[in-house]
Amino acid sequence: MSFFDILHLALRNLREAKLRAALTTMGVVVGVAVIVTMVSFGLGLQRNAVERFKGLDLFNEITVFGRSVMGLASSAFNGGGPQRVEGSAQQERGPRFVRPNKDSQRTLDDAAIAEIKKIPGVASVEPNISFTAYVRANGRTQMKTIGGALVPNSSSHFKEYAAGRMIAAGKEDETVVDESFLSSFGYGKASDAIGQTLELLMPREESAGRSENKKAMEDREDDSLSFFGLPLEGSAPERDAAAVGLAARSFRIVGVLKGEDQAGNNPGGRGFRGLMPADEIYIPLGEARRWTEEHRNPLSEVALQLARESGTLGANETEGYPSAIVRVTDPALLGDVRKRIGELHFGSFAITDQLEQLRTFFLIINSALGLLGGISLLVASFGIANTMLMSIFERTREIGIMKAIGAEDREIKLIFFVEAAVIGLVGGVVGTLSAWSIDVAANHLAYRFLLRPHGASFVDFFALPPYLWLGAILFAIIVSILAALYPAARAARIDPVKALRHD
């Protein structure tokens, strides 16, 4: 028999048992629909997560770490060998979720920054300094995080402003703030803050005058002072900081960085500065470095002294920057640049590391979801086997006649395999279409009842790439054929003489 004859017989047999064939096919439809829906949901989560990373423009950035002052101090007690750096003092805090590693064997100072800039493929290097201080502006005083900004700056974090501009080159008394600064200090809109002055405040820690300042603050009965001599919100802003034992540095606000909109979009890079959590106020990098060197906390001061006494840090040598953001000219060069940075004995982190972990995580999730859906298709395979076995009992005489007139065992098996493949093909196609309908309906329901009431934009929670639905259809056909193996083998073993006597 030709293949078309076998196909004709298979389709005729299915038409003769329409209800049974339809119910069997429905089992395949449900199994395929579950697999495609669950896996497409996992792929949709992966796609949205990766696109979120791409939206941060981090694929051409590397975060480089140097030894912190804590690492320099601890190396004095370990023969000066490389140390695992777990963070620095409060004034030198690094990213909250990325830690330097054991490869950070050198101090990231200005000489090292210049050396990194010479690496082929490096577009810019932006050192990072971040610290916490009391800030006084518009009659209010609050503790805020301040970061150092390189001027001029090419970072995407400083591209869009709600008002104003970036700090001008050579202007050491200028600052830019983010939009959260406005509500914290009582400004109605971004333009209201432009041209206003803010002050950084810290208790004076000079050893020569520490006891005198302390005594003066203890003797002073002044409600404008708070704990440790730092002014509380609502204290008189016009009061001279030096008179109350405070170190102050004034800056003029020239720009307000644009923040996230209600839809969660991130036009101004708000939220992260490279891989670093964004600060609330930015001052020129040189001023930030001077401030952190002049106003260390006691832990940092002890660590620096230990490092210098041990010789791991020279008497006139600075401890360097905690980290720096290296931007490459082409994302394709990121691996080569990072390799060269490692050869310079600096630790580094790139978003590609996080993406590899993310892909591994979603591979596990998608496999688990696919396994759950596969169970449904496995159940459907028992229905296919049952349908084929029932067909054998009903067509025993017909099978005997075909074998008596010369049909081979291979042809008998092929008839049952084709029947099962047709059930799998129809079930796979209808199941895929059903999964697509479920995905569309779920997306619109989620948008209508979950996202739109909160002002969020439409999000496609499902991804249905061609390889998924084509693979699901092929998988359904293979499972159906496997389910027909035993029935087909049993049909081929029928004795034609006994079959002809069968009623």
For each residue, the residues with C-beta under 8 A, 3 or more apart:
1: 5 6 9 407 411
2: 5 6
3: 6 7
4: 7 8
5: 1 2 8 9
6: 1 2 3 9 10 411 414 415 418
7: 3 4 10 11 418
8: 4 5 11 12
9: 1 5 6 12 13 415
10: 6 7 13 14 415 416 418 419 422
11: 7 8 14 15 422
12: 8 9 15 16
13: 9 10 16 17 391 395 415 419
14: 10 11 17 18 21 419 422 423
15: 11 12 18 21
16: 12 13
17: 13 14 20 21 387 390 391 394
18: 14 15 21 22
19: 22 23
20: 17 23 24 387 390
21: 14 15 17 18 24 25 387 423
22: 18 19 25 26
23: 19 20 26 27 383
24: 20 21 27 28 380 383 384 386 387 423
25: 21 22 28 29 423 426 427 430
26: 22 23 29 30 427
27: 23 24 30 31 379 380 383 384 427
28: 24 25 31 32 377 380 384 423 424 426 427 428 431 476 479 480
29: 25 26 32 33 427 430 431 434
30: 26 27 33 34 376 380 431
31: 27 28 34 35 373 374 376 377 378 379 380 427 431 476
32: 28 29 35 36 377 427 428 430 431 432 434 435 472 473 475 476
33: 29 30 36 37 431 432 434 435 438
34: 30 31 37 38 372 373 376 377 435
35: 31 32 38 39 370 373 374 376 377 431 435 472 475
36: 32 33 39 40 373 431 432 435 436 464 468 469 472
37: 33 34 40 41 373 435 438 439 462
38: 34 35 41 42 369 370 372 373
39: 35 36 42 43 366 369 370 373 468
40: 36 37 43 44 435 439 462 463 464 468
41: 37 38 44 45 369 439 461 462
42: 38 39 45 46 362 365 366 369
43: 39 40 46 47 362 366 462 463 464 465 468
44: 40 41 47 48 460 461 462 463
45: 41 42 48 49 362 365 461
46: 42 43 49 50 358 359 362 365 366 463
47: 43 44 50 51 463
48: 44 45 51 52 459 460 461
49: 45 46 52 53 358 362
50: 46 47 53 54 355 358
51: 47 48 54 55
52: 48 49 55 56
53: 49 50 56 58 59 351 354 355 358
54: 50 51 57 58 59
55: 51 52 266
56: 52 53 266 269 272 351
57: 54 60 61 156 269
58: 53 54 61 274 275 351
59: 53 54 331 334 351 352
60: 57 123 327 328 329 330 331 334
61: 57 58 274 275 325 326 327 328 350 351
62: 325 326 328 334 337 338 341 348 349 350
63: 95 98 274 275 276 323 324 325 326 348 349 350
64: 108 116 125 323 324 325 326 341 346 347 348
65: 85 94 100 101 104 108 322 323 346 347 348 349
66: 100 104 106 107 108 109 112 320 321 322 323 324 346 347
67: 71 72 75 83 85 100 104 105 106 107 108 320
68: 71 72 85 87 88 89 92 94 100 319 322
69: 72 73 88 89 92 300 303 304 307 313 319
70: 73 74 85 86 87 88 89 303
71: 67 68 74 75 83 85 100 104
72: 67 68 69 75 76 107 303 304 307 312 313 319
73: 69 70 76 302 303 304 306 307 310 312
74: 70 71 77 78 83
75: 67 71 72 78 79 80 81 82 83 307 310 312
76: 72 73 80 306 307 309 310 311 312
77: 74
78: 74 75 81 83
79: 75
80: 75 76 310 312
81: 75 78
82: 75 102 103 104 105
83: 67 71 74 75 78 102
84: 100 101 102
85: 65 67 68 70 71 88 99 100 101 104 347
86: 70 99 100
87: 68 70 93 94 99
88: 68 69 70 85 91 92 93 94 300 322
89: 68 69 70 92 93 296 297 299 300 303
90: 93 131 132 297 300
91: 88 131 132 292 295 296 297 300
92: 68 69 88 89 129 130 131 292 300 322
93: 87 88 89 90 96 130 131 132 322
94: 65 68 87 88 98 99 100 128 276 322 323
95: 63 98 275 276 277 323
96: 93 277
97:
98: 63 94 95 275 349
99: 85 86 87 94
100: 65 66 67 68 71 84 85 86 94 104 323 347
101: 65 84 85 104 347
102: 82 83 84 105 347
103: 82 342 345 346 347 348
104: 65 66 67 71 82 85 100 101 345 346 347
105: 67 82 102 345 346
106: 66 67 112 344 345 346
107: 66 67 72 112 313 317 319 320
108: 64 65 66 67 112 113 127 320 321 322 323 324 346
109: 66 112 113 317 318 319 320 321
110: 113 114
111: 114 115
112: 66 106 107 108 109 115 116 320 344 346
113: 108 109 110 116 117 125 127 321 324
114: 110 111 117 118
115: 111 112 118 119 344
116: 64 112 113 119 122 125 324 326 341 344 346
117: 113 114 122 124 125
118: 114 115 122
119: 115 116 122 337 340 341
120: 333 336 337 340
121: 328 329 330 333 336 337
122: 116 117 118 119 125 326 327 328 329 337
123: 60 154 327 328 329
124: 117 154 326 327
125: 64 113 116 117 122 324 325 326 327
126: 150 153 154 155 274 324 325 326 327
127: 108 113 148 150 285 321 323 324
128: 94 147 148 273 274 276 321 322 323 324 325
129: 92 147 148 285 288 289 292 321 322
130: 92 93 145 146 147 148 276 279 288 322
131: 90 91 92 93 145 146 288 291 292
132: 90 91 93 143 144 145 146
133: 143 144 146 200 201 202 291 295
134: 141 142 143 144 200 201 202 230 231
135: 141 142 143 144 146 185 198 199 200 201 281
136: 140 141 198 199 201 231 237
137: 140 185 196 197 198 199 253
138: 185 186 187 196 237
139: 186 234 237
140: 136 137 184 185 186 233 234
141: 134 135 136 201 230 231 232 233 234 235
142: 134 135 184 185 233
143: 132 133 134 135
144: 132 133 134 135 181 184 280 281
145: 130 131 132 279 280 281
146: 130 131 132 133 135 200 279 280 281 282 283 288 291
147: 128 129 130 273 278 279 281 282 283 288
148: 127 128 129 130 282 283 284 285 286 287 288 289
149: 153 158 166 167 176 282 283 284 285 288
150: 126 127 153 155 285
151: 166 167 168 169 170 171 284 285
152: 166 169
153: 126 149 150 158 166 167
154: 123 124 126 327
155: 126 150 158 159 269 273 274 325 327
156: 57 159 269
157: 257 268 269 270 272 273 274 278
158: 149 153 155 166 176 257 269 282
159: 155 156 268 269
160: 257 258 267 268 269
161: 164 165 166 176 190 255 256 257 258 268
162: 179 190 256 257 258 259 268
163: 189 190 191 193 194 255 256
164: 161 176 190 194 253 254 255 256
165: 161 168 254 255
166: 149 151 152 153 158 161 176 254 255
167: 149 151 153 171 174 175 176 254 255 282 283 284
168: 151 165 171 174 254
169: 151 152
170: 151
171: 151 167 168 174 254 284
172: 284 286 287
173: 250 251 252
174: 167 168 171 251 252 253 254 283 284
175: 167 198 251 252 253 254 281 282 283
176: 149 158 161 164 166 167 253 254 255 256 257 281 282
177: 181 182 193 198 253 255 256 257 280 281 282
178: 181 256 257 259 270 278 279 280 281
179: 162 182 183 190 256 257 258 259 270
180: 183 184 259 280
181: 144 177 178 184 185 187 193 256 280 281
182: 177 179 185 187 188 189 190 192 193 256
183: 179 180 186 187
184: 140 142 144 180 181 280
185: 135 137 138 140 142 181 182 193 198
186: 138 139 140 183
187: 138 181 182 183 190 192 193 196
188: 182 192
189: 163 182 192
190: 161 162 163 164 179 182 187 193 194 256
191: 163 194
192: 182 187 188 189 196
193: 163 177 181 182 185 187 190 196 253 256
194: 163 164 190 191 253 254 255 256
195: 252 253 254
196: 137 138 187 192 193 252 253
197: 137 250 251 252 253
198: 135 136 137 175 177 185 250 251 253 281
199: 135 136 137 241 248 249 250 251
200: 133 134 135 146 248 249 251 283 291
201: 133 134 135 136 141 230 231 241 246 247 248
202: 133 134 205 246 247 295
203: 213 228 229 230 245 246 247
204: 209 210 213 245 246 247
205: 202 210 247 295 296
206: 209 210
207: 210
208:
209: 204 206 212 213
210: 204 205 206 207 213 214
211: 214 215
212: 209 215 216
213: 203 204 209 210 216 217 229 245
214: 210 211 217 218 245
215: 211 212 218 219
216: 212 213 219 220 245
217: 213 214 220 225 229 244 245
218: 214 215
219: 215 216
220: 216 217 225 244
221:
222: 225 244
223:
224: 231 235 236 239 244
225: 217 220 222 229 230 231 235 244
226: 229 230 231 232 235
227: 230
228: 203
229: 203 213 217 225 226 244 245 246
230: 134 141 201 203 225 226 227 246
231: 134 136 141 201 224 225 226 235 236 239 244 246
232: 141 226 235
233: 140 141 142
234: 139 140 141
235: 141 224 225 226 231 232 239
236: 224 231 239
237: 136 138 139
238:
239: 224 231 235 236 243 244
240: 243 244
241: 199 201 244 246 247 248
242: 245 246 248
243: 239 240
244: 217 220 222 224 225 229 231 239 240 241
245: 203 204 213 214 216 217 229 242
246: 201 202 203 204 229 230 231 241 242
247: 201 202 203 204 205 241 294 295
248: 199 200 201 241 242
249: 199 200 287 291
250: 173 197 198 199
251: 173 174 175 197 198 199 200 283 287
252: 173 174 175 195 196 197
253: 137 164 174 175 176 177 193 194 195 196 197 198 256
254: 164 165 166 167 168 171 174 175 176 194 195
255: 161 163 164 165 166 167 176 177 194
256: 161 162 163 164 176 177 178 179 181 182 190 193 194 253
257: 157 158 160 161 162 176 177 178 179 268 269 270
258: 160 161 162 179 267 268 270
259: 162 178 179 180 268 270
260: 264 265 266 270 271
261: 264 265 267
262: 455 456
263: 455 456 457
264: 260 261 456 457
265: 260 261 457
266: 55 56 260 269 270 271
267: 160 258 261
268: 157 159 160 161 162 257 258 259
269: 56 57 155 156 157 158 159 160 257 266 272 273 278
270: 157 178 179 257 258 259 260 266 278
271: 260 266 277 278
272: 56 157 269 275 276 277 278
273: 128 147 155 157 269 276 277 278 279 325
274: 58 61 63 126 128 155 157 325
275: 58 61 63 95 98 272 325 349 351
276: 63 94 95 128 130 272 273 323 325
277: 95 96 271 272 273
278: 147 157 178 269 270 271 272 273
279: 130 145 146 147 178 273 282
280: 144 145 146 177 178 180 181 184
281: 135 144 145 146 147 175 176 177 178 181 198
282: 146 147 148 149 158 167 175 176 177 279
283: 146 147 148 149 167 174 175 200 251 287 288 291
284: 148 149 151 167 171 172 174 287 288
285: 127 129 148 149 150 151 288 289
286: 148 172 289 290
287: 148 172 249 251 283 284 290 291
288: 129 130 131 146 147 148 149 283 284 285 291 292
289: 129 148 285 286 292 293
290: 286 287 293 294
291: 131 133 146 200 249 283 287 288 294 295
292: 91 92 129 131 288 289 295 296
293: 289 290 296 318
294: 247 290 291
295: 91 133 202 205 247 291 292
296: 89 91 205 292 293 300 301 304
297: 89 90 91 300 301
298: 301 302
299: 89 302 303
300: 69 88 89 90 91 92 296 297 303 304
301: 296 297 298 304 305
302: 73 298 299 305 306
303: 69 70 72 73 89 299 300 306 307
304: 69 72 73 296 300 301 307 308 313 319
305: 301 302 308 309
306: 73 76 302 303 309 310
307: 69 72 73 75 76 303 304 310 312 313 319
308: 304 305 311 313 314 315
309: 76 305 306
310: 73 75 76 80 306 307 313
311: 76 308 314
312: 72 73 75 76 80 307
313: 69 72 107 304 307 308 310 317 319
314: 308 311 317
315: 308
316:
317: 107 109 313 314
318: 109 293
319: 68 69 72 107 109 304 307 313
320: 66 67 107 108 109 112
321: 66 108 109 113 127 128 129 324
322: 65 66 68 88 92 93 94 108 128 129 130
323: 63 64 65 66 94 95 100 108 127 128 276
324: 63 64 66 108 113 116 125 126 127 128 321
325: 61 62 63 64 125 126 128 155 273 274 275 276
326: 61 62 63 64 116 122 124 125 126 337 341 348
327: 60 61 122 123 124 125 126 154 155
328: 60 61 62 121 122 123 331 333 334 337
329: 60 121 122 123 333
330: 60 121 333
331: 59 60 328 334
332:
333: 120 121 328 329 330 336 337
334: 59 60 62 328 331 337 338 350 352
335: 338 339 352
336: 120 121 333 339 340
337: 62 119 120 121 122 326 328 333 334 340 341
338: 62 334 335 341 342 348 350
339: 335 336 342 343
340: 119 120 336 337 343 344
341: 62 64 116 119 326 337 338 344 346 348
342: 103 338 339 345 346 348
343: 339 340
344: 106 112 115 116 340 341
345: 103 104 105 106 342
346: 64 65 66 103 104 105 106 108 112 116 341 342
347: 64 65 66 85 100 101 102 103 104
348: 62 63 64 65 103 326 338 341 342
349: 62 63 65 98 275 353
350: 61 62 63 334 338 353
351: 53 56 58 59 61 275 354 355
352: 59 334 335 355 356
353: 349 350 356 357
354: 53 351 357 358
355: 50 53 351 352 358 359
356: 352 353 359 360
357: 353 354 360 361
358: 46 49 50 53 354 355 361 362
359: 46 355 356 362 363
360: 356 357 363 364
361: 357 358 364 365
362: 42 43 45 46 49 358 359 365 366
363: 359 360 366 367
364: 360 361 367 368
365: 42 45 46 361 362 368 369
366: 39 42 43 46 362 363 369 370
367: 363 364 370 371
368: 364 365 371 372
369: 38 39 41 42 365 366 372 373
370: 35 38 39 366 367 373 374
371: 367 368 374 375
372: 34 38 368 369 375 376
373: 31 34 35 36 37 38 39 369 370 376 377
374: 31 35 370 371 377 378
375: 371 372 378 379
376: 30 31 34 35 372 373 379 380
377: 28 31 32 34 35 373 374 380 381 475 476 479
378: 31 374 375 381 382 479
379: 27 31 375 376 382 383
380: 24 27 28 30 31 376 377 383 384 427 479
381: 377 378 384 385 479 480 482 483
382: 378 379 385 386 483
383: 23 24 27 379 380 386 387
384: 24 27 28 380 381 387 388 420 423 424 479 480 483 484
385: 381 382 388 389 483 484 486 487
386: 24 382 383 389 390
387: 17 20 21 24 383 384 390 391 423
388: 384 385 391 392 416 419 420 483 484 487 488
389: 385 386 392 393 486 487 490
390: 17 20 386 387 393 394
391: 13 17 387 388 394 395 416 419 487
392: 388 389 395 396 399 487 490 491 494
393: 389 390 396
394: 17 390 391
395: 13 391 392 398 399
396: 392 393 399 400 494 499 502
397: 400 401 499 500 502 503
398: 395 401 402
399: 392 395 396 402 403 412 491 494 499
400: 396 397 403 404 494 495 496 497 498 499 500 502
401: 397 398 404 405 496 499 500
402: 398 399 405 407 411 412
403: 399 400 406 407 412 494 496 499
404: 400 401 496 500
405: 401 402
406: 403
407: 1 402 403 411 412
408: 411 412
409: 412 413 492 493
410: 413 414 492
411: 1 6 402 407 408 414 415
412: 399 402 403 407 408 409 415 416 488 491 492 494
413: 409 410 416 417 488 489 491 492
414: 6 410 411 417 418 488
415: 6 9 10 13 411 412 418 419 488 491
416: 10 388 391 412 413 419 420 484 487 488 491
417: 413 414 420 421 481 484 488
418: 6 7 10 414 415 421 422
419: 10 13 14 388 391 415 416 422 423 484
420: 384 388 416 417 423 424 480 481 483 484
421: 417 418 424 425 477 480 481
422: 10 11 14 418 419 425 426
423: 14 21 24 25 28 384 387 419 420 426 427 480
424: 28 384 420 421 427 428 476 477 478 479 480 481
425: 421 422 428 429 473 476 477
426: 25 28 422 423 429 430
427: 25 26 27 28 29 31 32 380 423 424 430 431 476 480
428: 28 32 424 425 431 432 472 473 474 475 476 477
429: 425 426 432 433 473
430: 25 29 32 426 427 433 434
431: 28 29 30 31 32 33 35 36 427 428 434 435 472 476
432: 32 33 36 428 429 435 436 469 472 473
433: 429 430 436 437
434: 29 32 33 430 431 437 438
435: 32 33 34 35 36 37 40 431 432 438 439 464 469 472
436: 36 432 433 439 440 464 469
437: 433 434 440 441
438: 33 37 434 435 441 442
439: 37 40 41 435 436 442 443 461 462 464
440: 436 437 443 444
441: 437 438 444 445
442: 438 439 445 446 461 462
443: 439 440 446 447 458 459 460 461 462
444: 440 441 447 448
445: 441 442 448 449
446: 442 443 449 450 451 459 461
447: 443 444 450 451 452 458 459
448: 444 445 451 452
449: 445 446 452 453
450: 446 447 453 454
451: 446 447 448 454 456 457 458 459
452: 447 448 449 455 456
453: 449 450
454: 450 451
455: 262 263 452
456: 262 263 264 451 452 459
457: 263 264 265 451
458: 443 447 451
459: 48 443 446 447 451 456
460: 44 48 443 463
461: 41 44 45 48 439 442 443 446
462: 37 40 41 43 44 439 442 443
463: 40 43 44 46 47 460 468
464: 36 40 43 435 436 439 468 469
465: 43 468 469
466: 469 470
467: 470 471
468: 36 39 40 43 463 464 465 471 472
469: 36 432 435 436 464 465 466 472 473
470: 466 467 473 474
471: 467 468 474 475
472: 32 35 36 428 431 432 435 468 469 475 476
473: 32 425 428 429 432 469 470 476 477
474: 428 470 471 477 478
475: 32 35 377 428 471 472 478 479
476: 28 31 32 377 424 425 427 428 431 472 473 479 480
477: 421 424 425 428 473 474 480 481
478: 424 474 475 481 482
479: 28 377 378 380 381 384 424 475 476 482 483
480: 28 381 384 420 421 423 424 427 476 477 483 484
481: 417 420 421 424 477 478 484 485
482: 381 478 479 485
483: 381 382 384 385 388 420 479 480
484: 384 385 388 416 417 419 420 480 481 487 488
485: 481 482 488 489
486: 385 389 489 490
487: 385 388 389 391 392 416 484 490 491
488: 388 412 413 414 415 416 417 484 485 491 492
489: 413 485 486 492 493
490: 389 392 486 487 493 494
491: 392 399 412 413 415 416 487 488 494
492: 409 410 412 413 488 489
493: 409 489 490
494: 392 396 399 400 403 412 490 491 498 499
495: 400 498 499
496: 400 401 403 404 499 500
497: 400 500 501
498: 400 494 495 501 502
499: 396 397 399 400 401 403 494 495 496 502
500: 397 400 401 404 496 497
501: 497 498
502: 396 397 400 498 499
503: 397
